[in-house]
Amino acid sequence: MPNTFLYTSTPSEDEATPSASAGSKRPIFDQRDKVRILVIGRPTAVNRVILEMSHVGFSDSIEWSKPIATDRQQESMRVLTRYVFSDS
């Protein structure tokens, strides 16, 4: 996956060691922010949206969390966590 603002991977063990990159004041892993994308609705609808996102190349189905129950009947949510490069 390319390192664009949407497709940065989670920090590896090497990146988790705070070492500043050349010309940067912050360690490499500090330059990314965690963003969570939620899909909430009936379980079949949530799965359909995730499948469609997979078909257009936005995410793979396996990147999403398992269904999480909400306090409403017939409703669940799934979460996608991405790491994006920070602006600063």
Legacy VTK file of the C-alpha trace (Angstrom):
# vtk DataFile Version 3.0
C-alpha trace
ASCII
DATASET POLYDATA
POINTS 88 float
0.000 0.000 0.000
1.410 3.444 -0.846
2.214 5.875 1.952
-0.415 8.465 1.110
-2.381 10.293 3.751
-4.901 7.432 3.819
-2.669 4.430 3.387
-0.011 4.584 6.049
0.389 1.374 7.948
0.464 0.998 11.691
3.890 1.651 13.239
6.217 -1.330 12.940
8.563 -2.338 15.736
11.367 -0.399 14.025
9.239 2.749 13.799
7.990 2.354 17.356
11.500 3.171 18.545
11.609 6.960 18.870
14.312 7.981 16.411
14.035 11.291 14.638
14.116 11.180 10.855
16.525 13.398 8.931
15.430 17.024 9.058
12.500 16.290 11.368
12.110 17.225 15.016
9.508 14.546 15.780
10.045 10.764 15.647
8.622 9.049 12.578
5.751 7.357 14.420
4.732 10.716 15.969
4.122 12.208 12.532
0.973 10.158 12.072
-2.423 10.640 13.645
-4.931 7.894 14.348
-8.289 8.317 12.582
-11.300 6.063 13.087
-14.059 5.649 10.527
-17.376 4.288 11.834
-20.203 2.570 9.988
-23.346 2.251 12.103
-26.653 0.621 11.129
-28.379 -2.705 10.654
-25.716 -5.435 10.461
-26.572 -6.366 6.867
-26.400 -2.725 5.766
-23.094 -2.170 7.586
-21.583 -5.223 5.909
-22.868 -4.042 2.513
-21.207 -0.633 2.913
-17.927 -2.267 3.937
-18.117 -4.605 0.948
-18.714 -1.657 -1.390
-15.741 0.216 0.120
-13.652 -2.866 -0.553
-14.820 -3.022 -4.178
-13.790 0.583 -4.858
-10.411 0.061 -3.191
-10.965 2.212 -0.117
-10.372 -0.601 2.382
-10.237 -4.367 2.722
-13.047 -6.040 4.618
-10.566 -7.629 7.022
-9.294 -4.198 8.126
-12.605 -3.450 9.857
-13.367 -4.464 13.428
-15.780 -7.237 14.239
-19.385 -6.026 14.695
-19.909 -4.132 17.945
-23.417 -4.048 19.387
-24.990 -0.662 20.110
-27.711 0.094 22.640
-30.354 -0.042 19.873
-31.958 -3.248 18.647
-30.932 -4.453 15.207
-27.986 -2.041 15.114
-24.258 -2.633 15.142
-21.140 -0.718 14.239
-17.769 -1.537 12.780
-14.636 0.574 13.008
-11.761 1.115 10.583
-8.587 2.607 12.052
-6.129 4.374 9.777
-2.935 6.279 10.493
-2.534 9.484 8.536
0.415 11.823 8.239
0.007 14.895 10.403
0.266 18.377 8.905
3.025 19.572 11.199
LINES 1 89
88 0 1 2 3 4 5 6 7 8 9 10 11 12 13 14 15 16 17 18 19 20 21 22 23 24 25 26 27 28 29 30 31 32 33 34 35 36 37 38 39 40 41 42 43 44 45 46 47 48 49 50 51 52 53 54 55 56 57 58 59 60 61 62 63 64 65 66 67 68 69 70 71 72 73 74 75 76 77 78 79 80 81 82 83 84 85 86 87
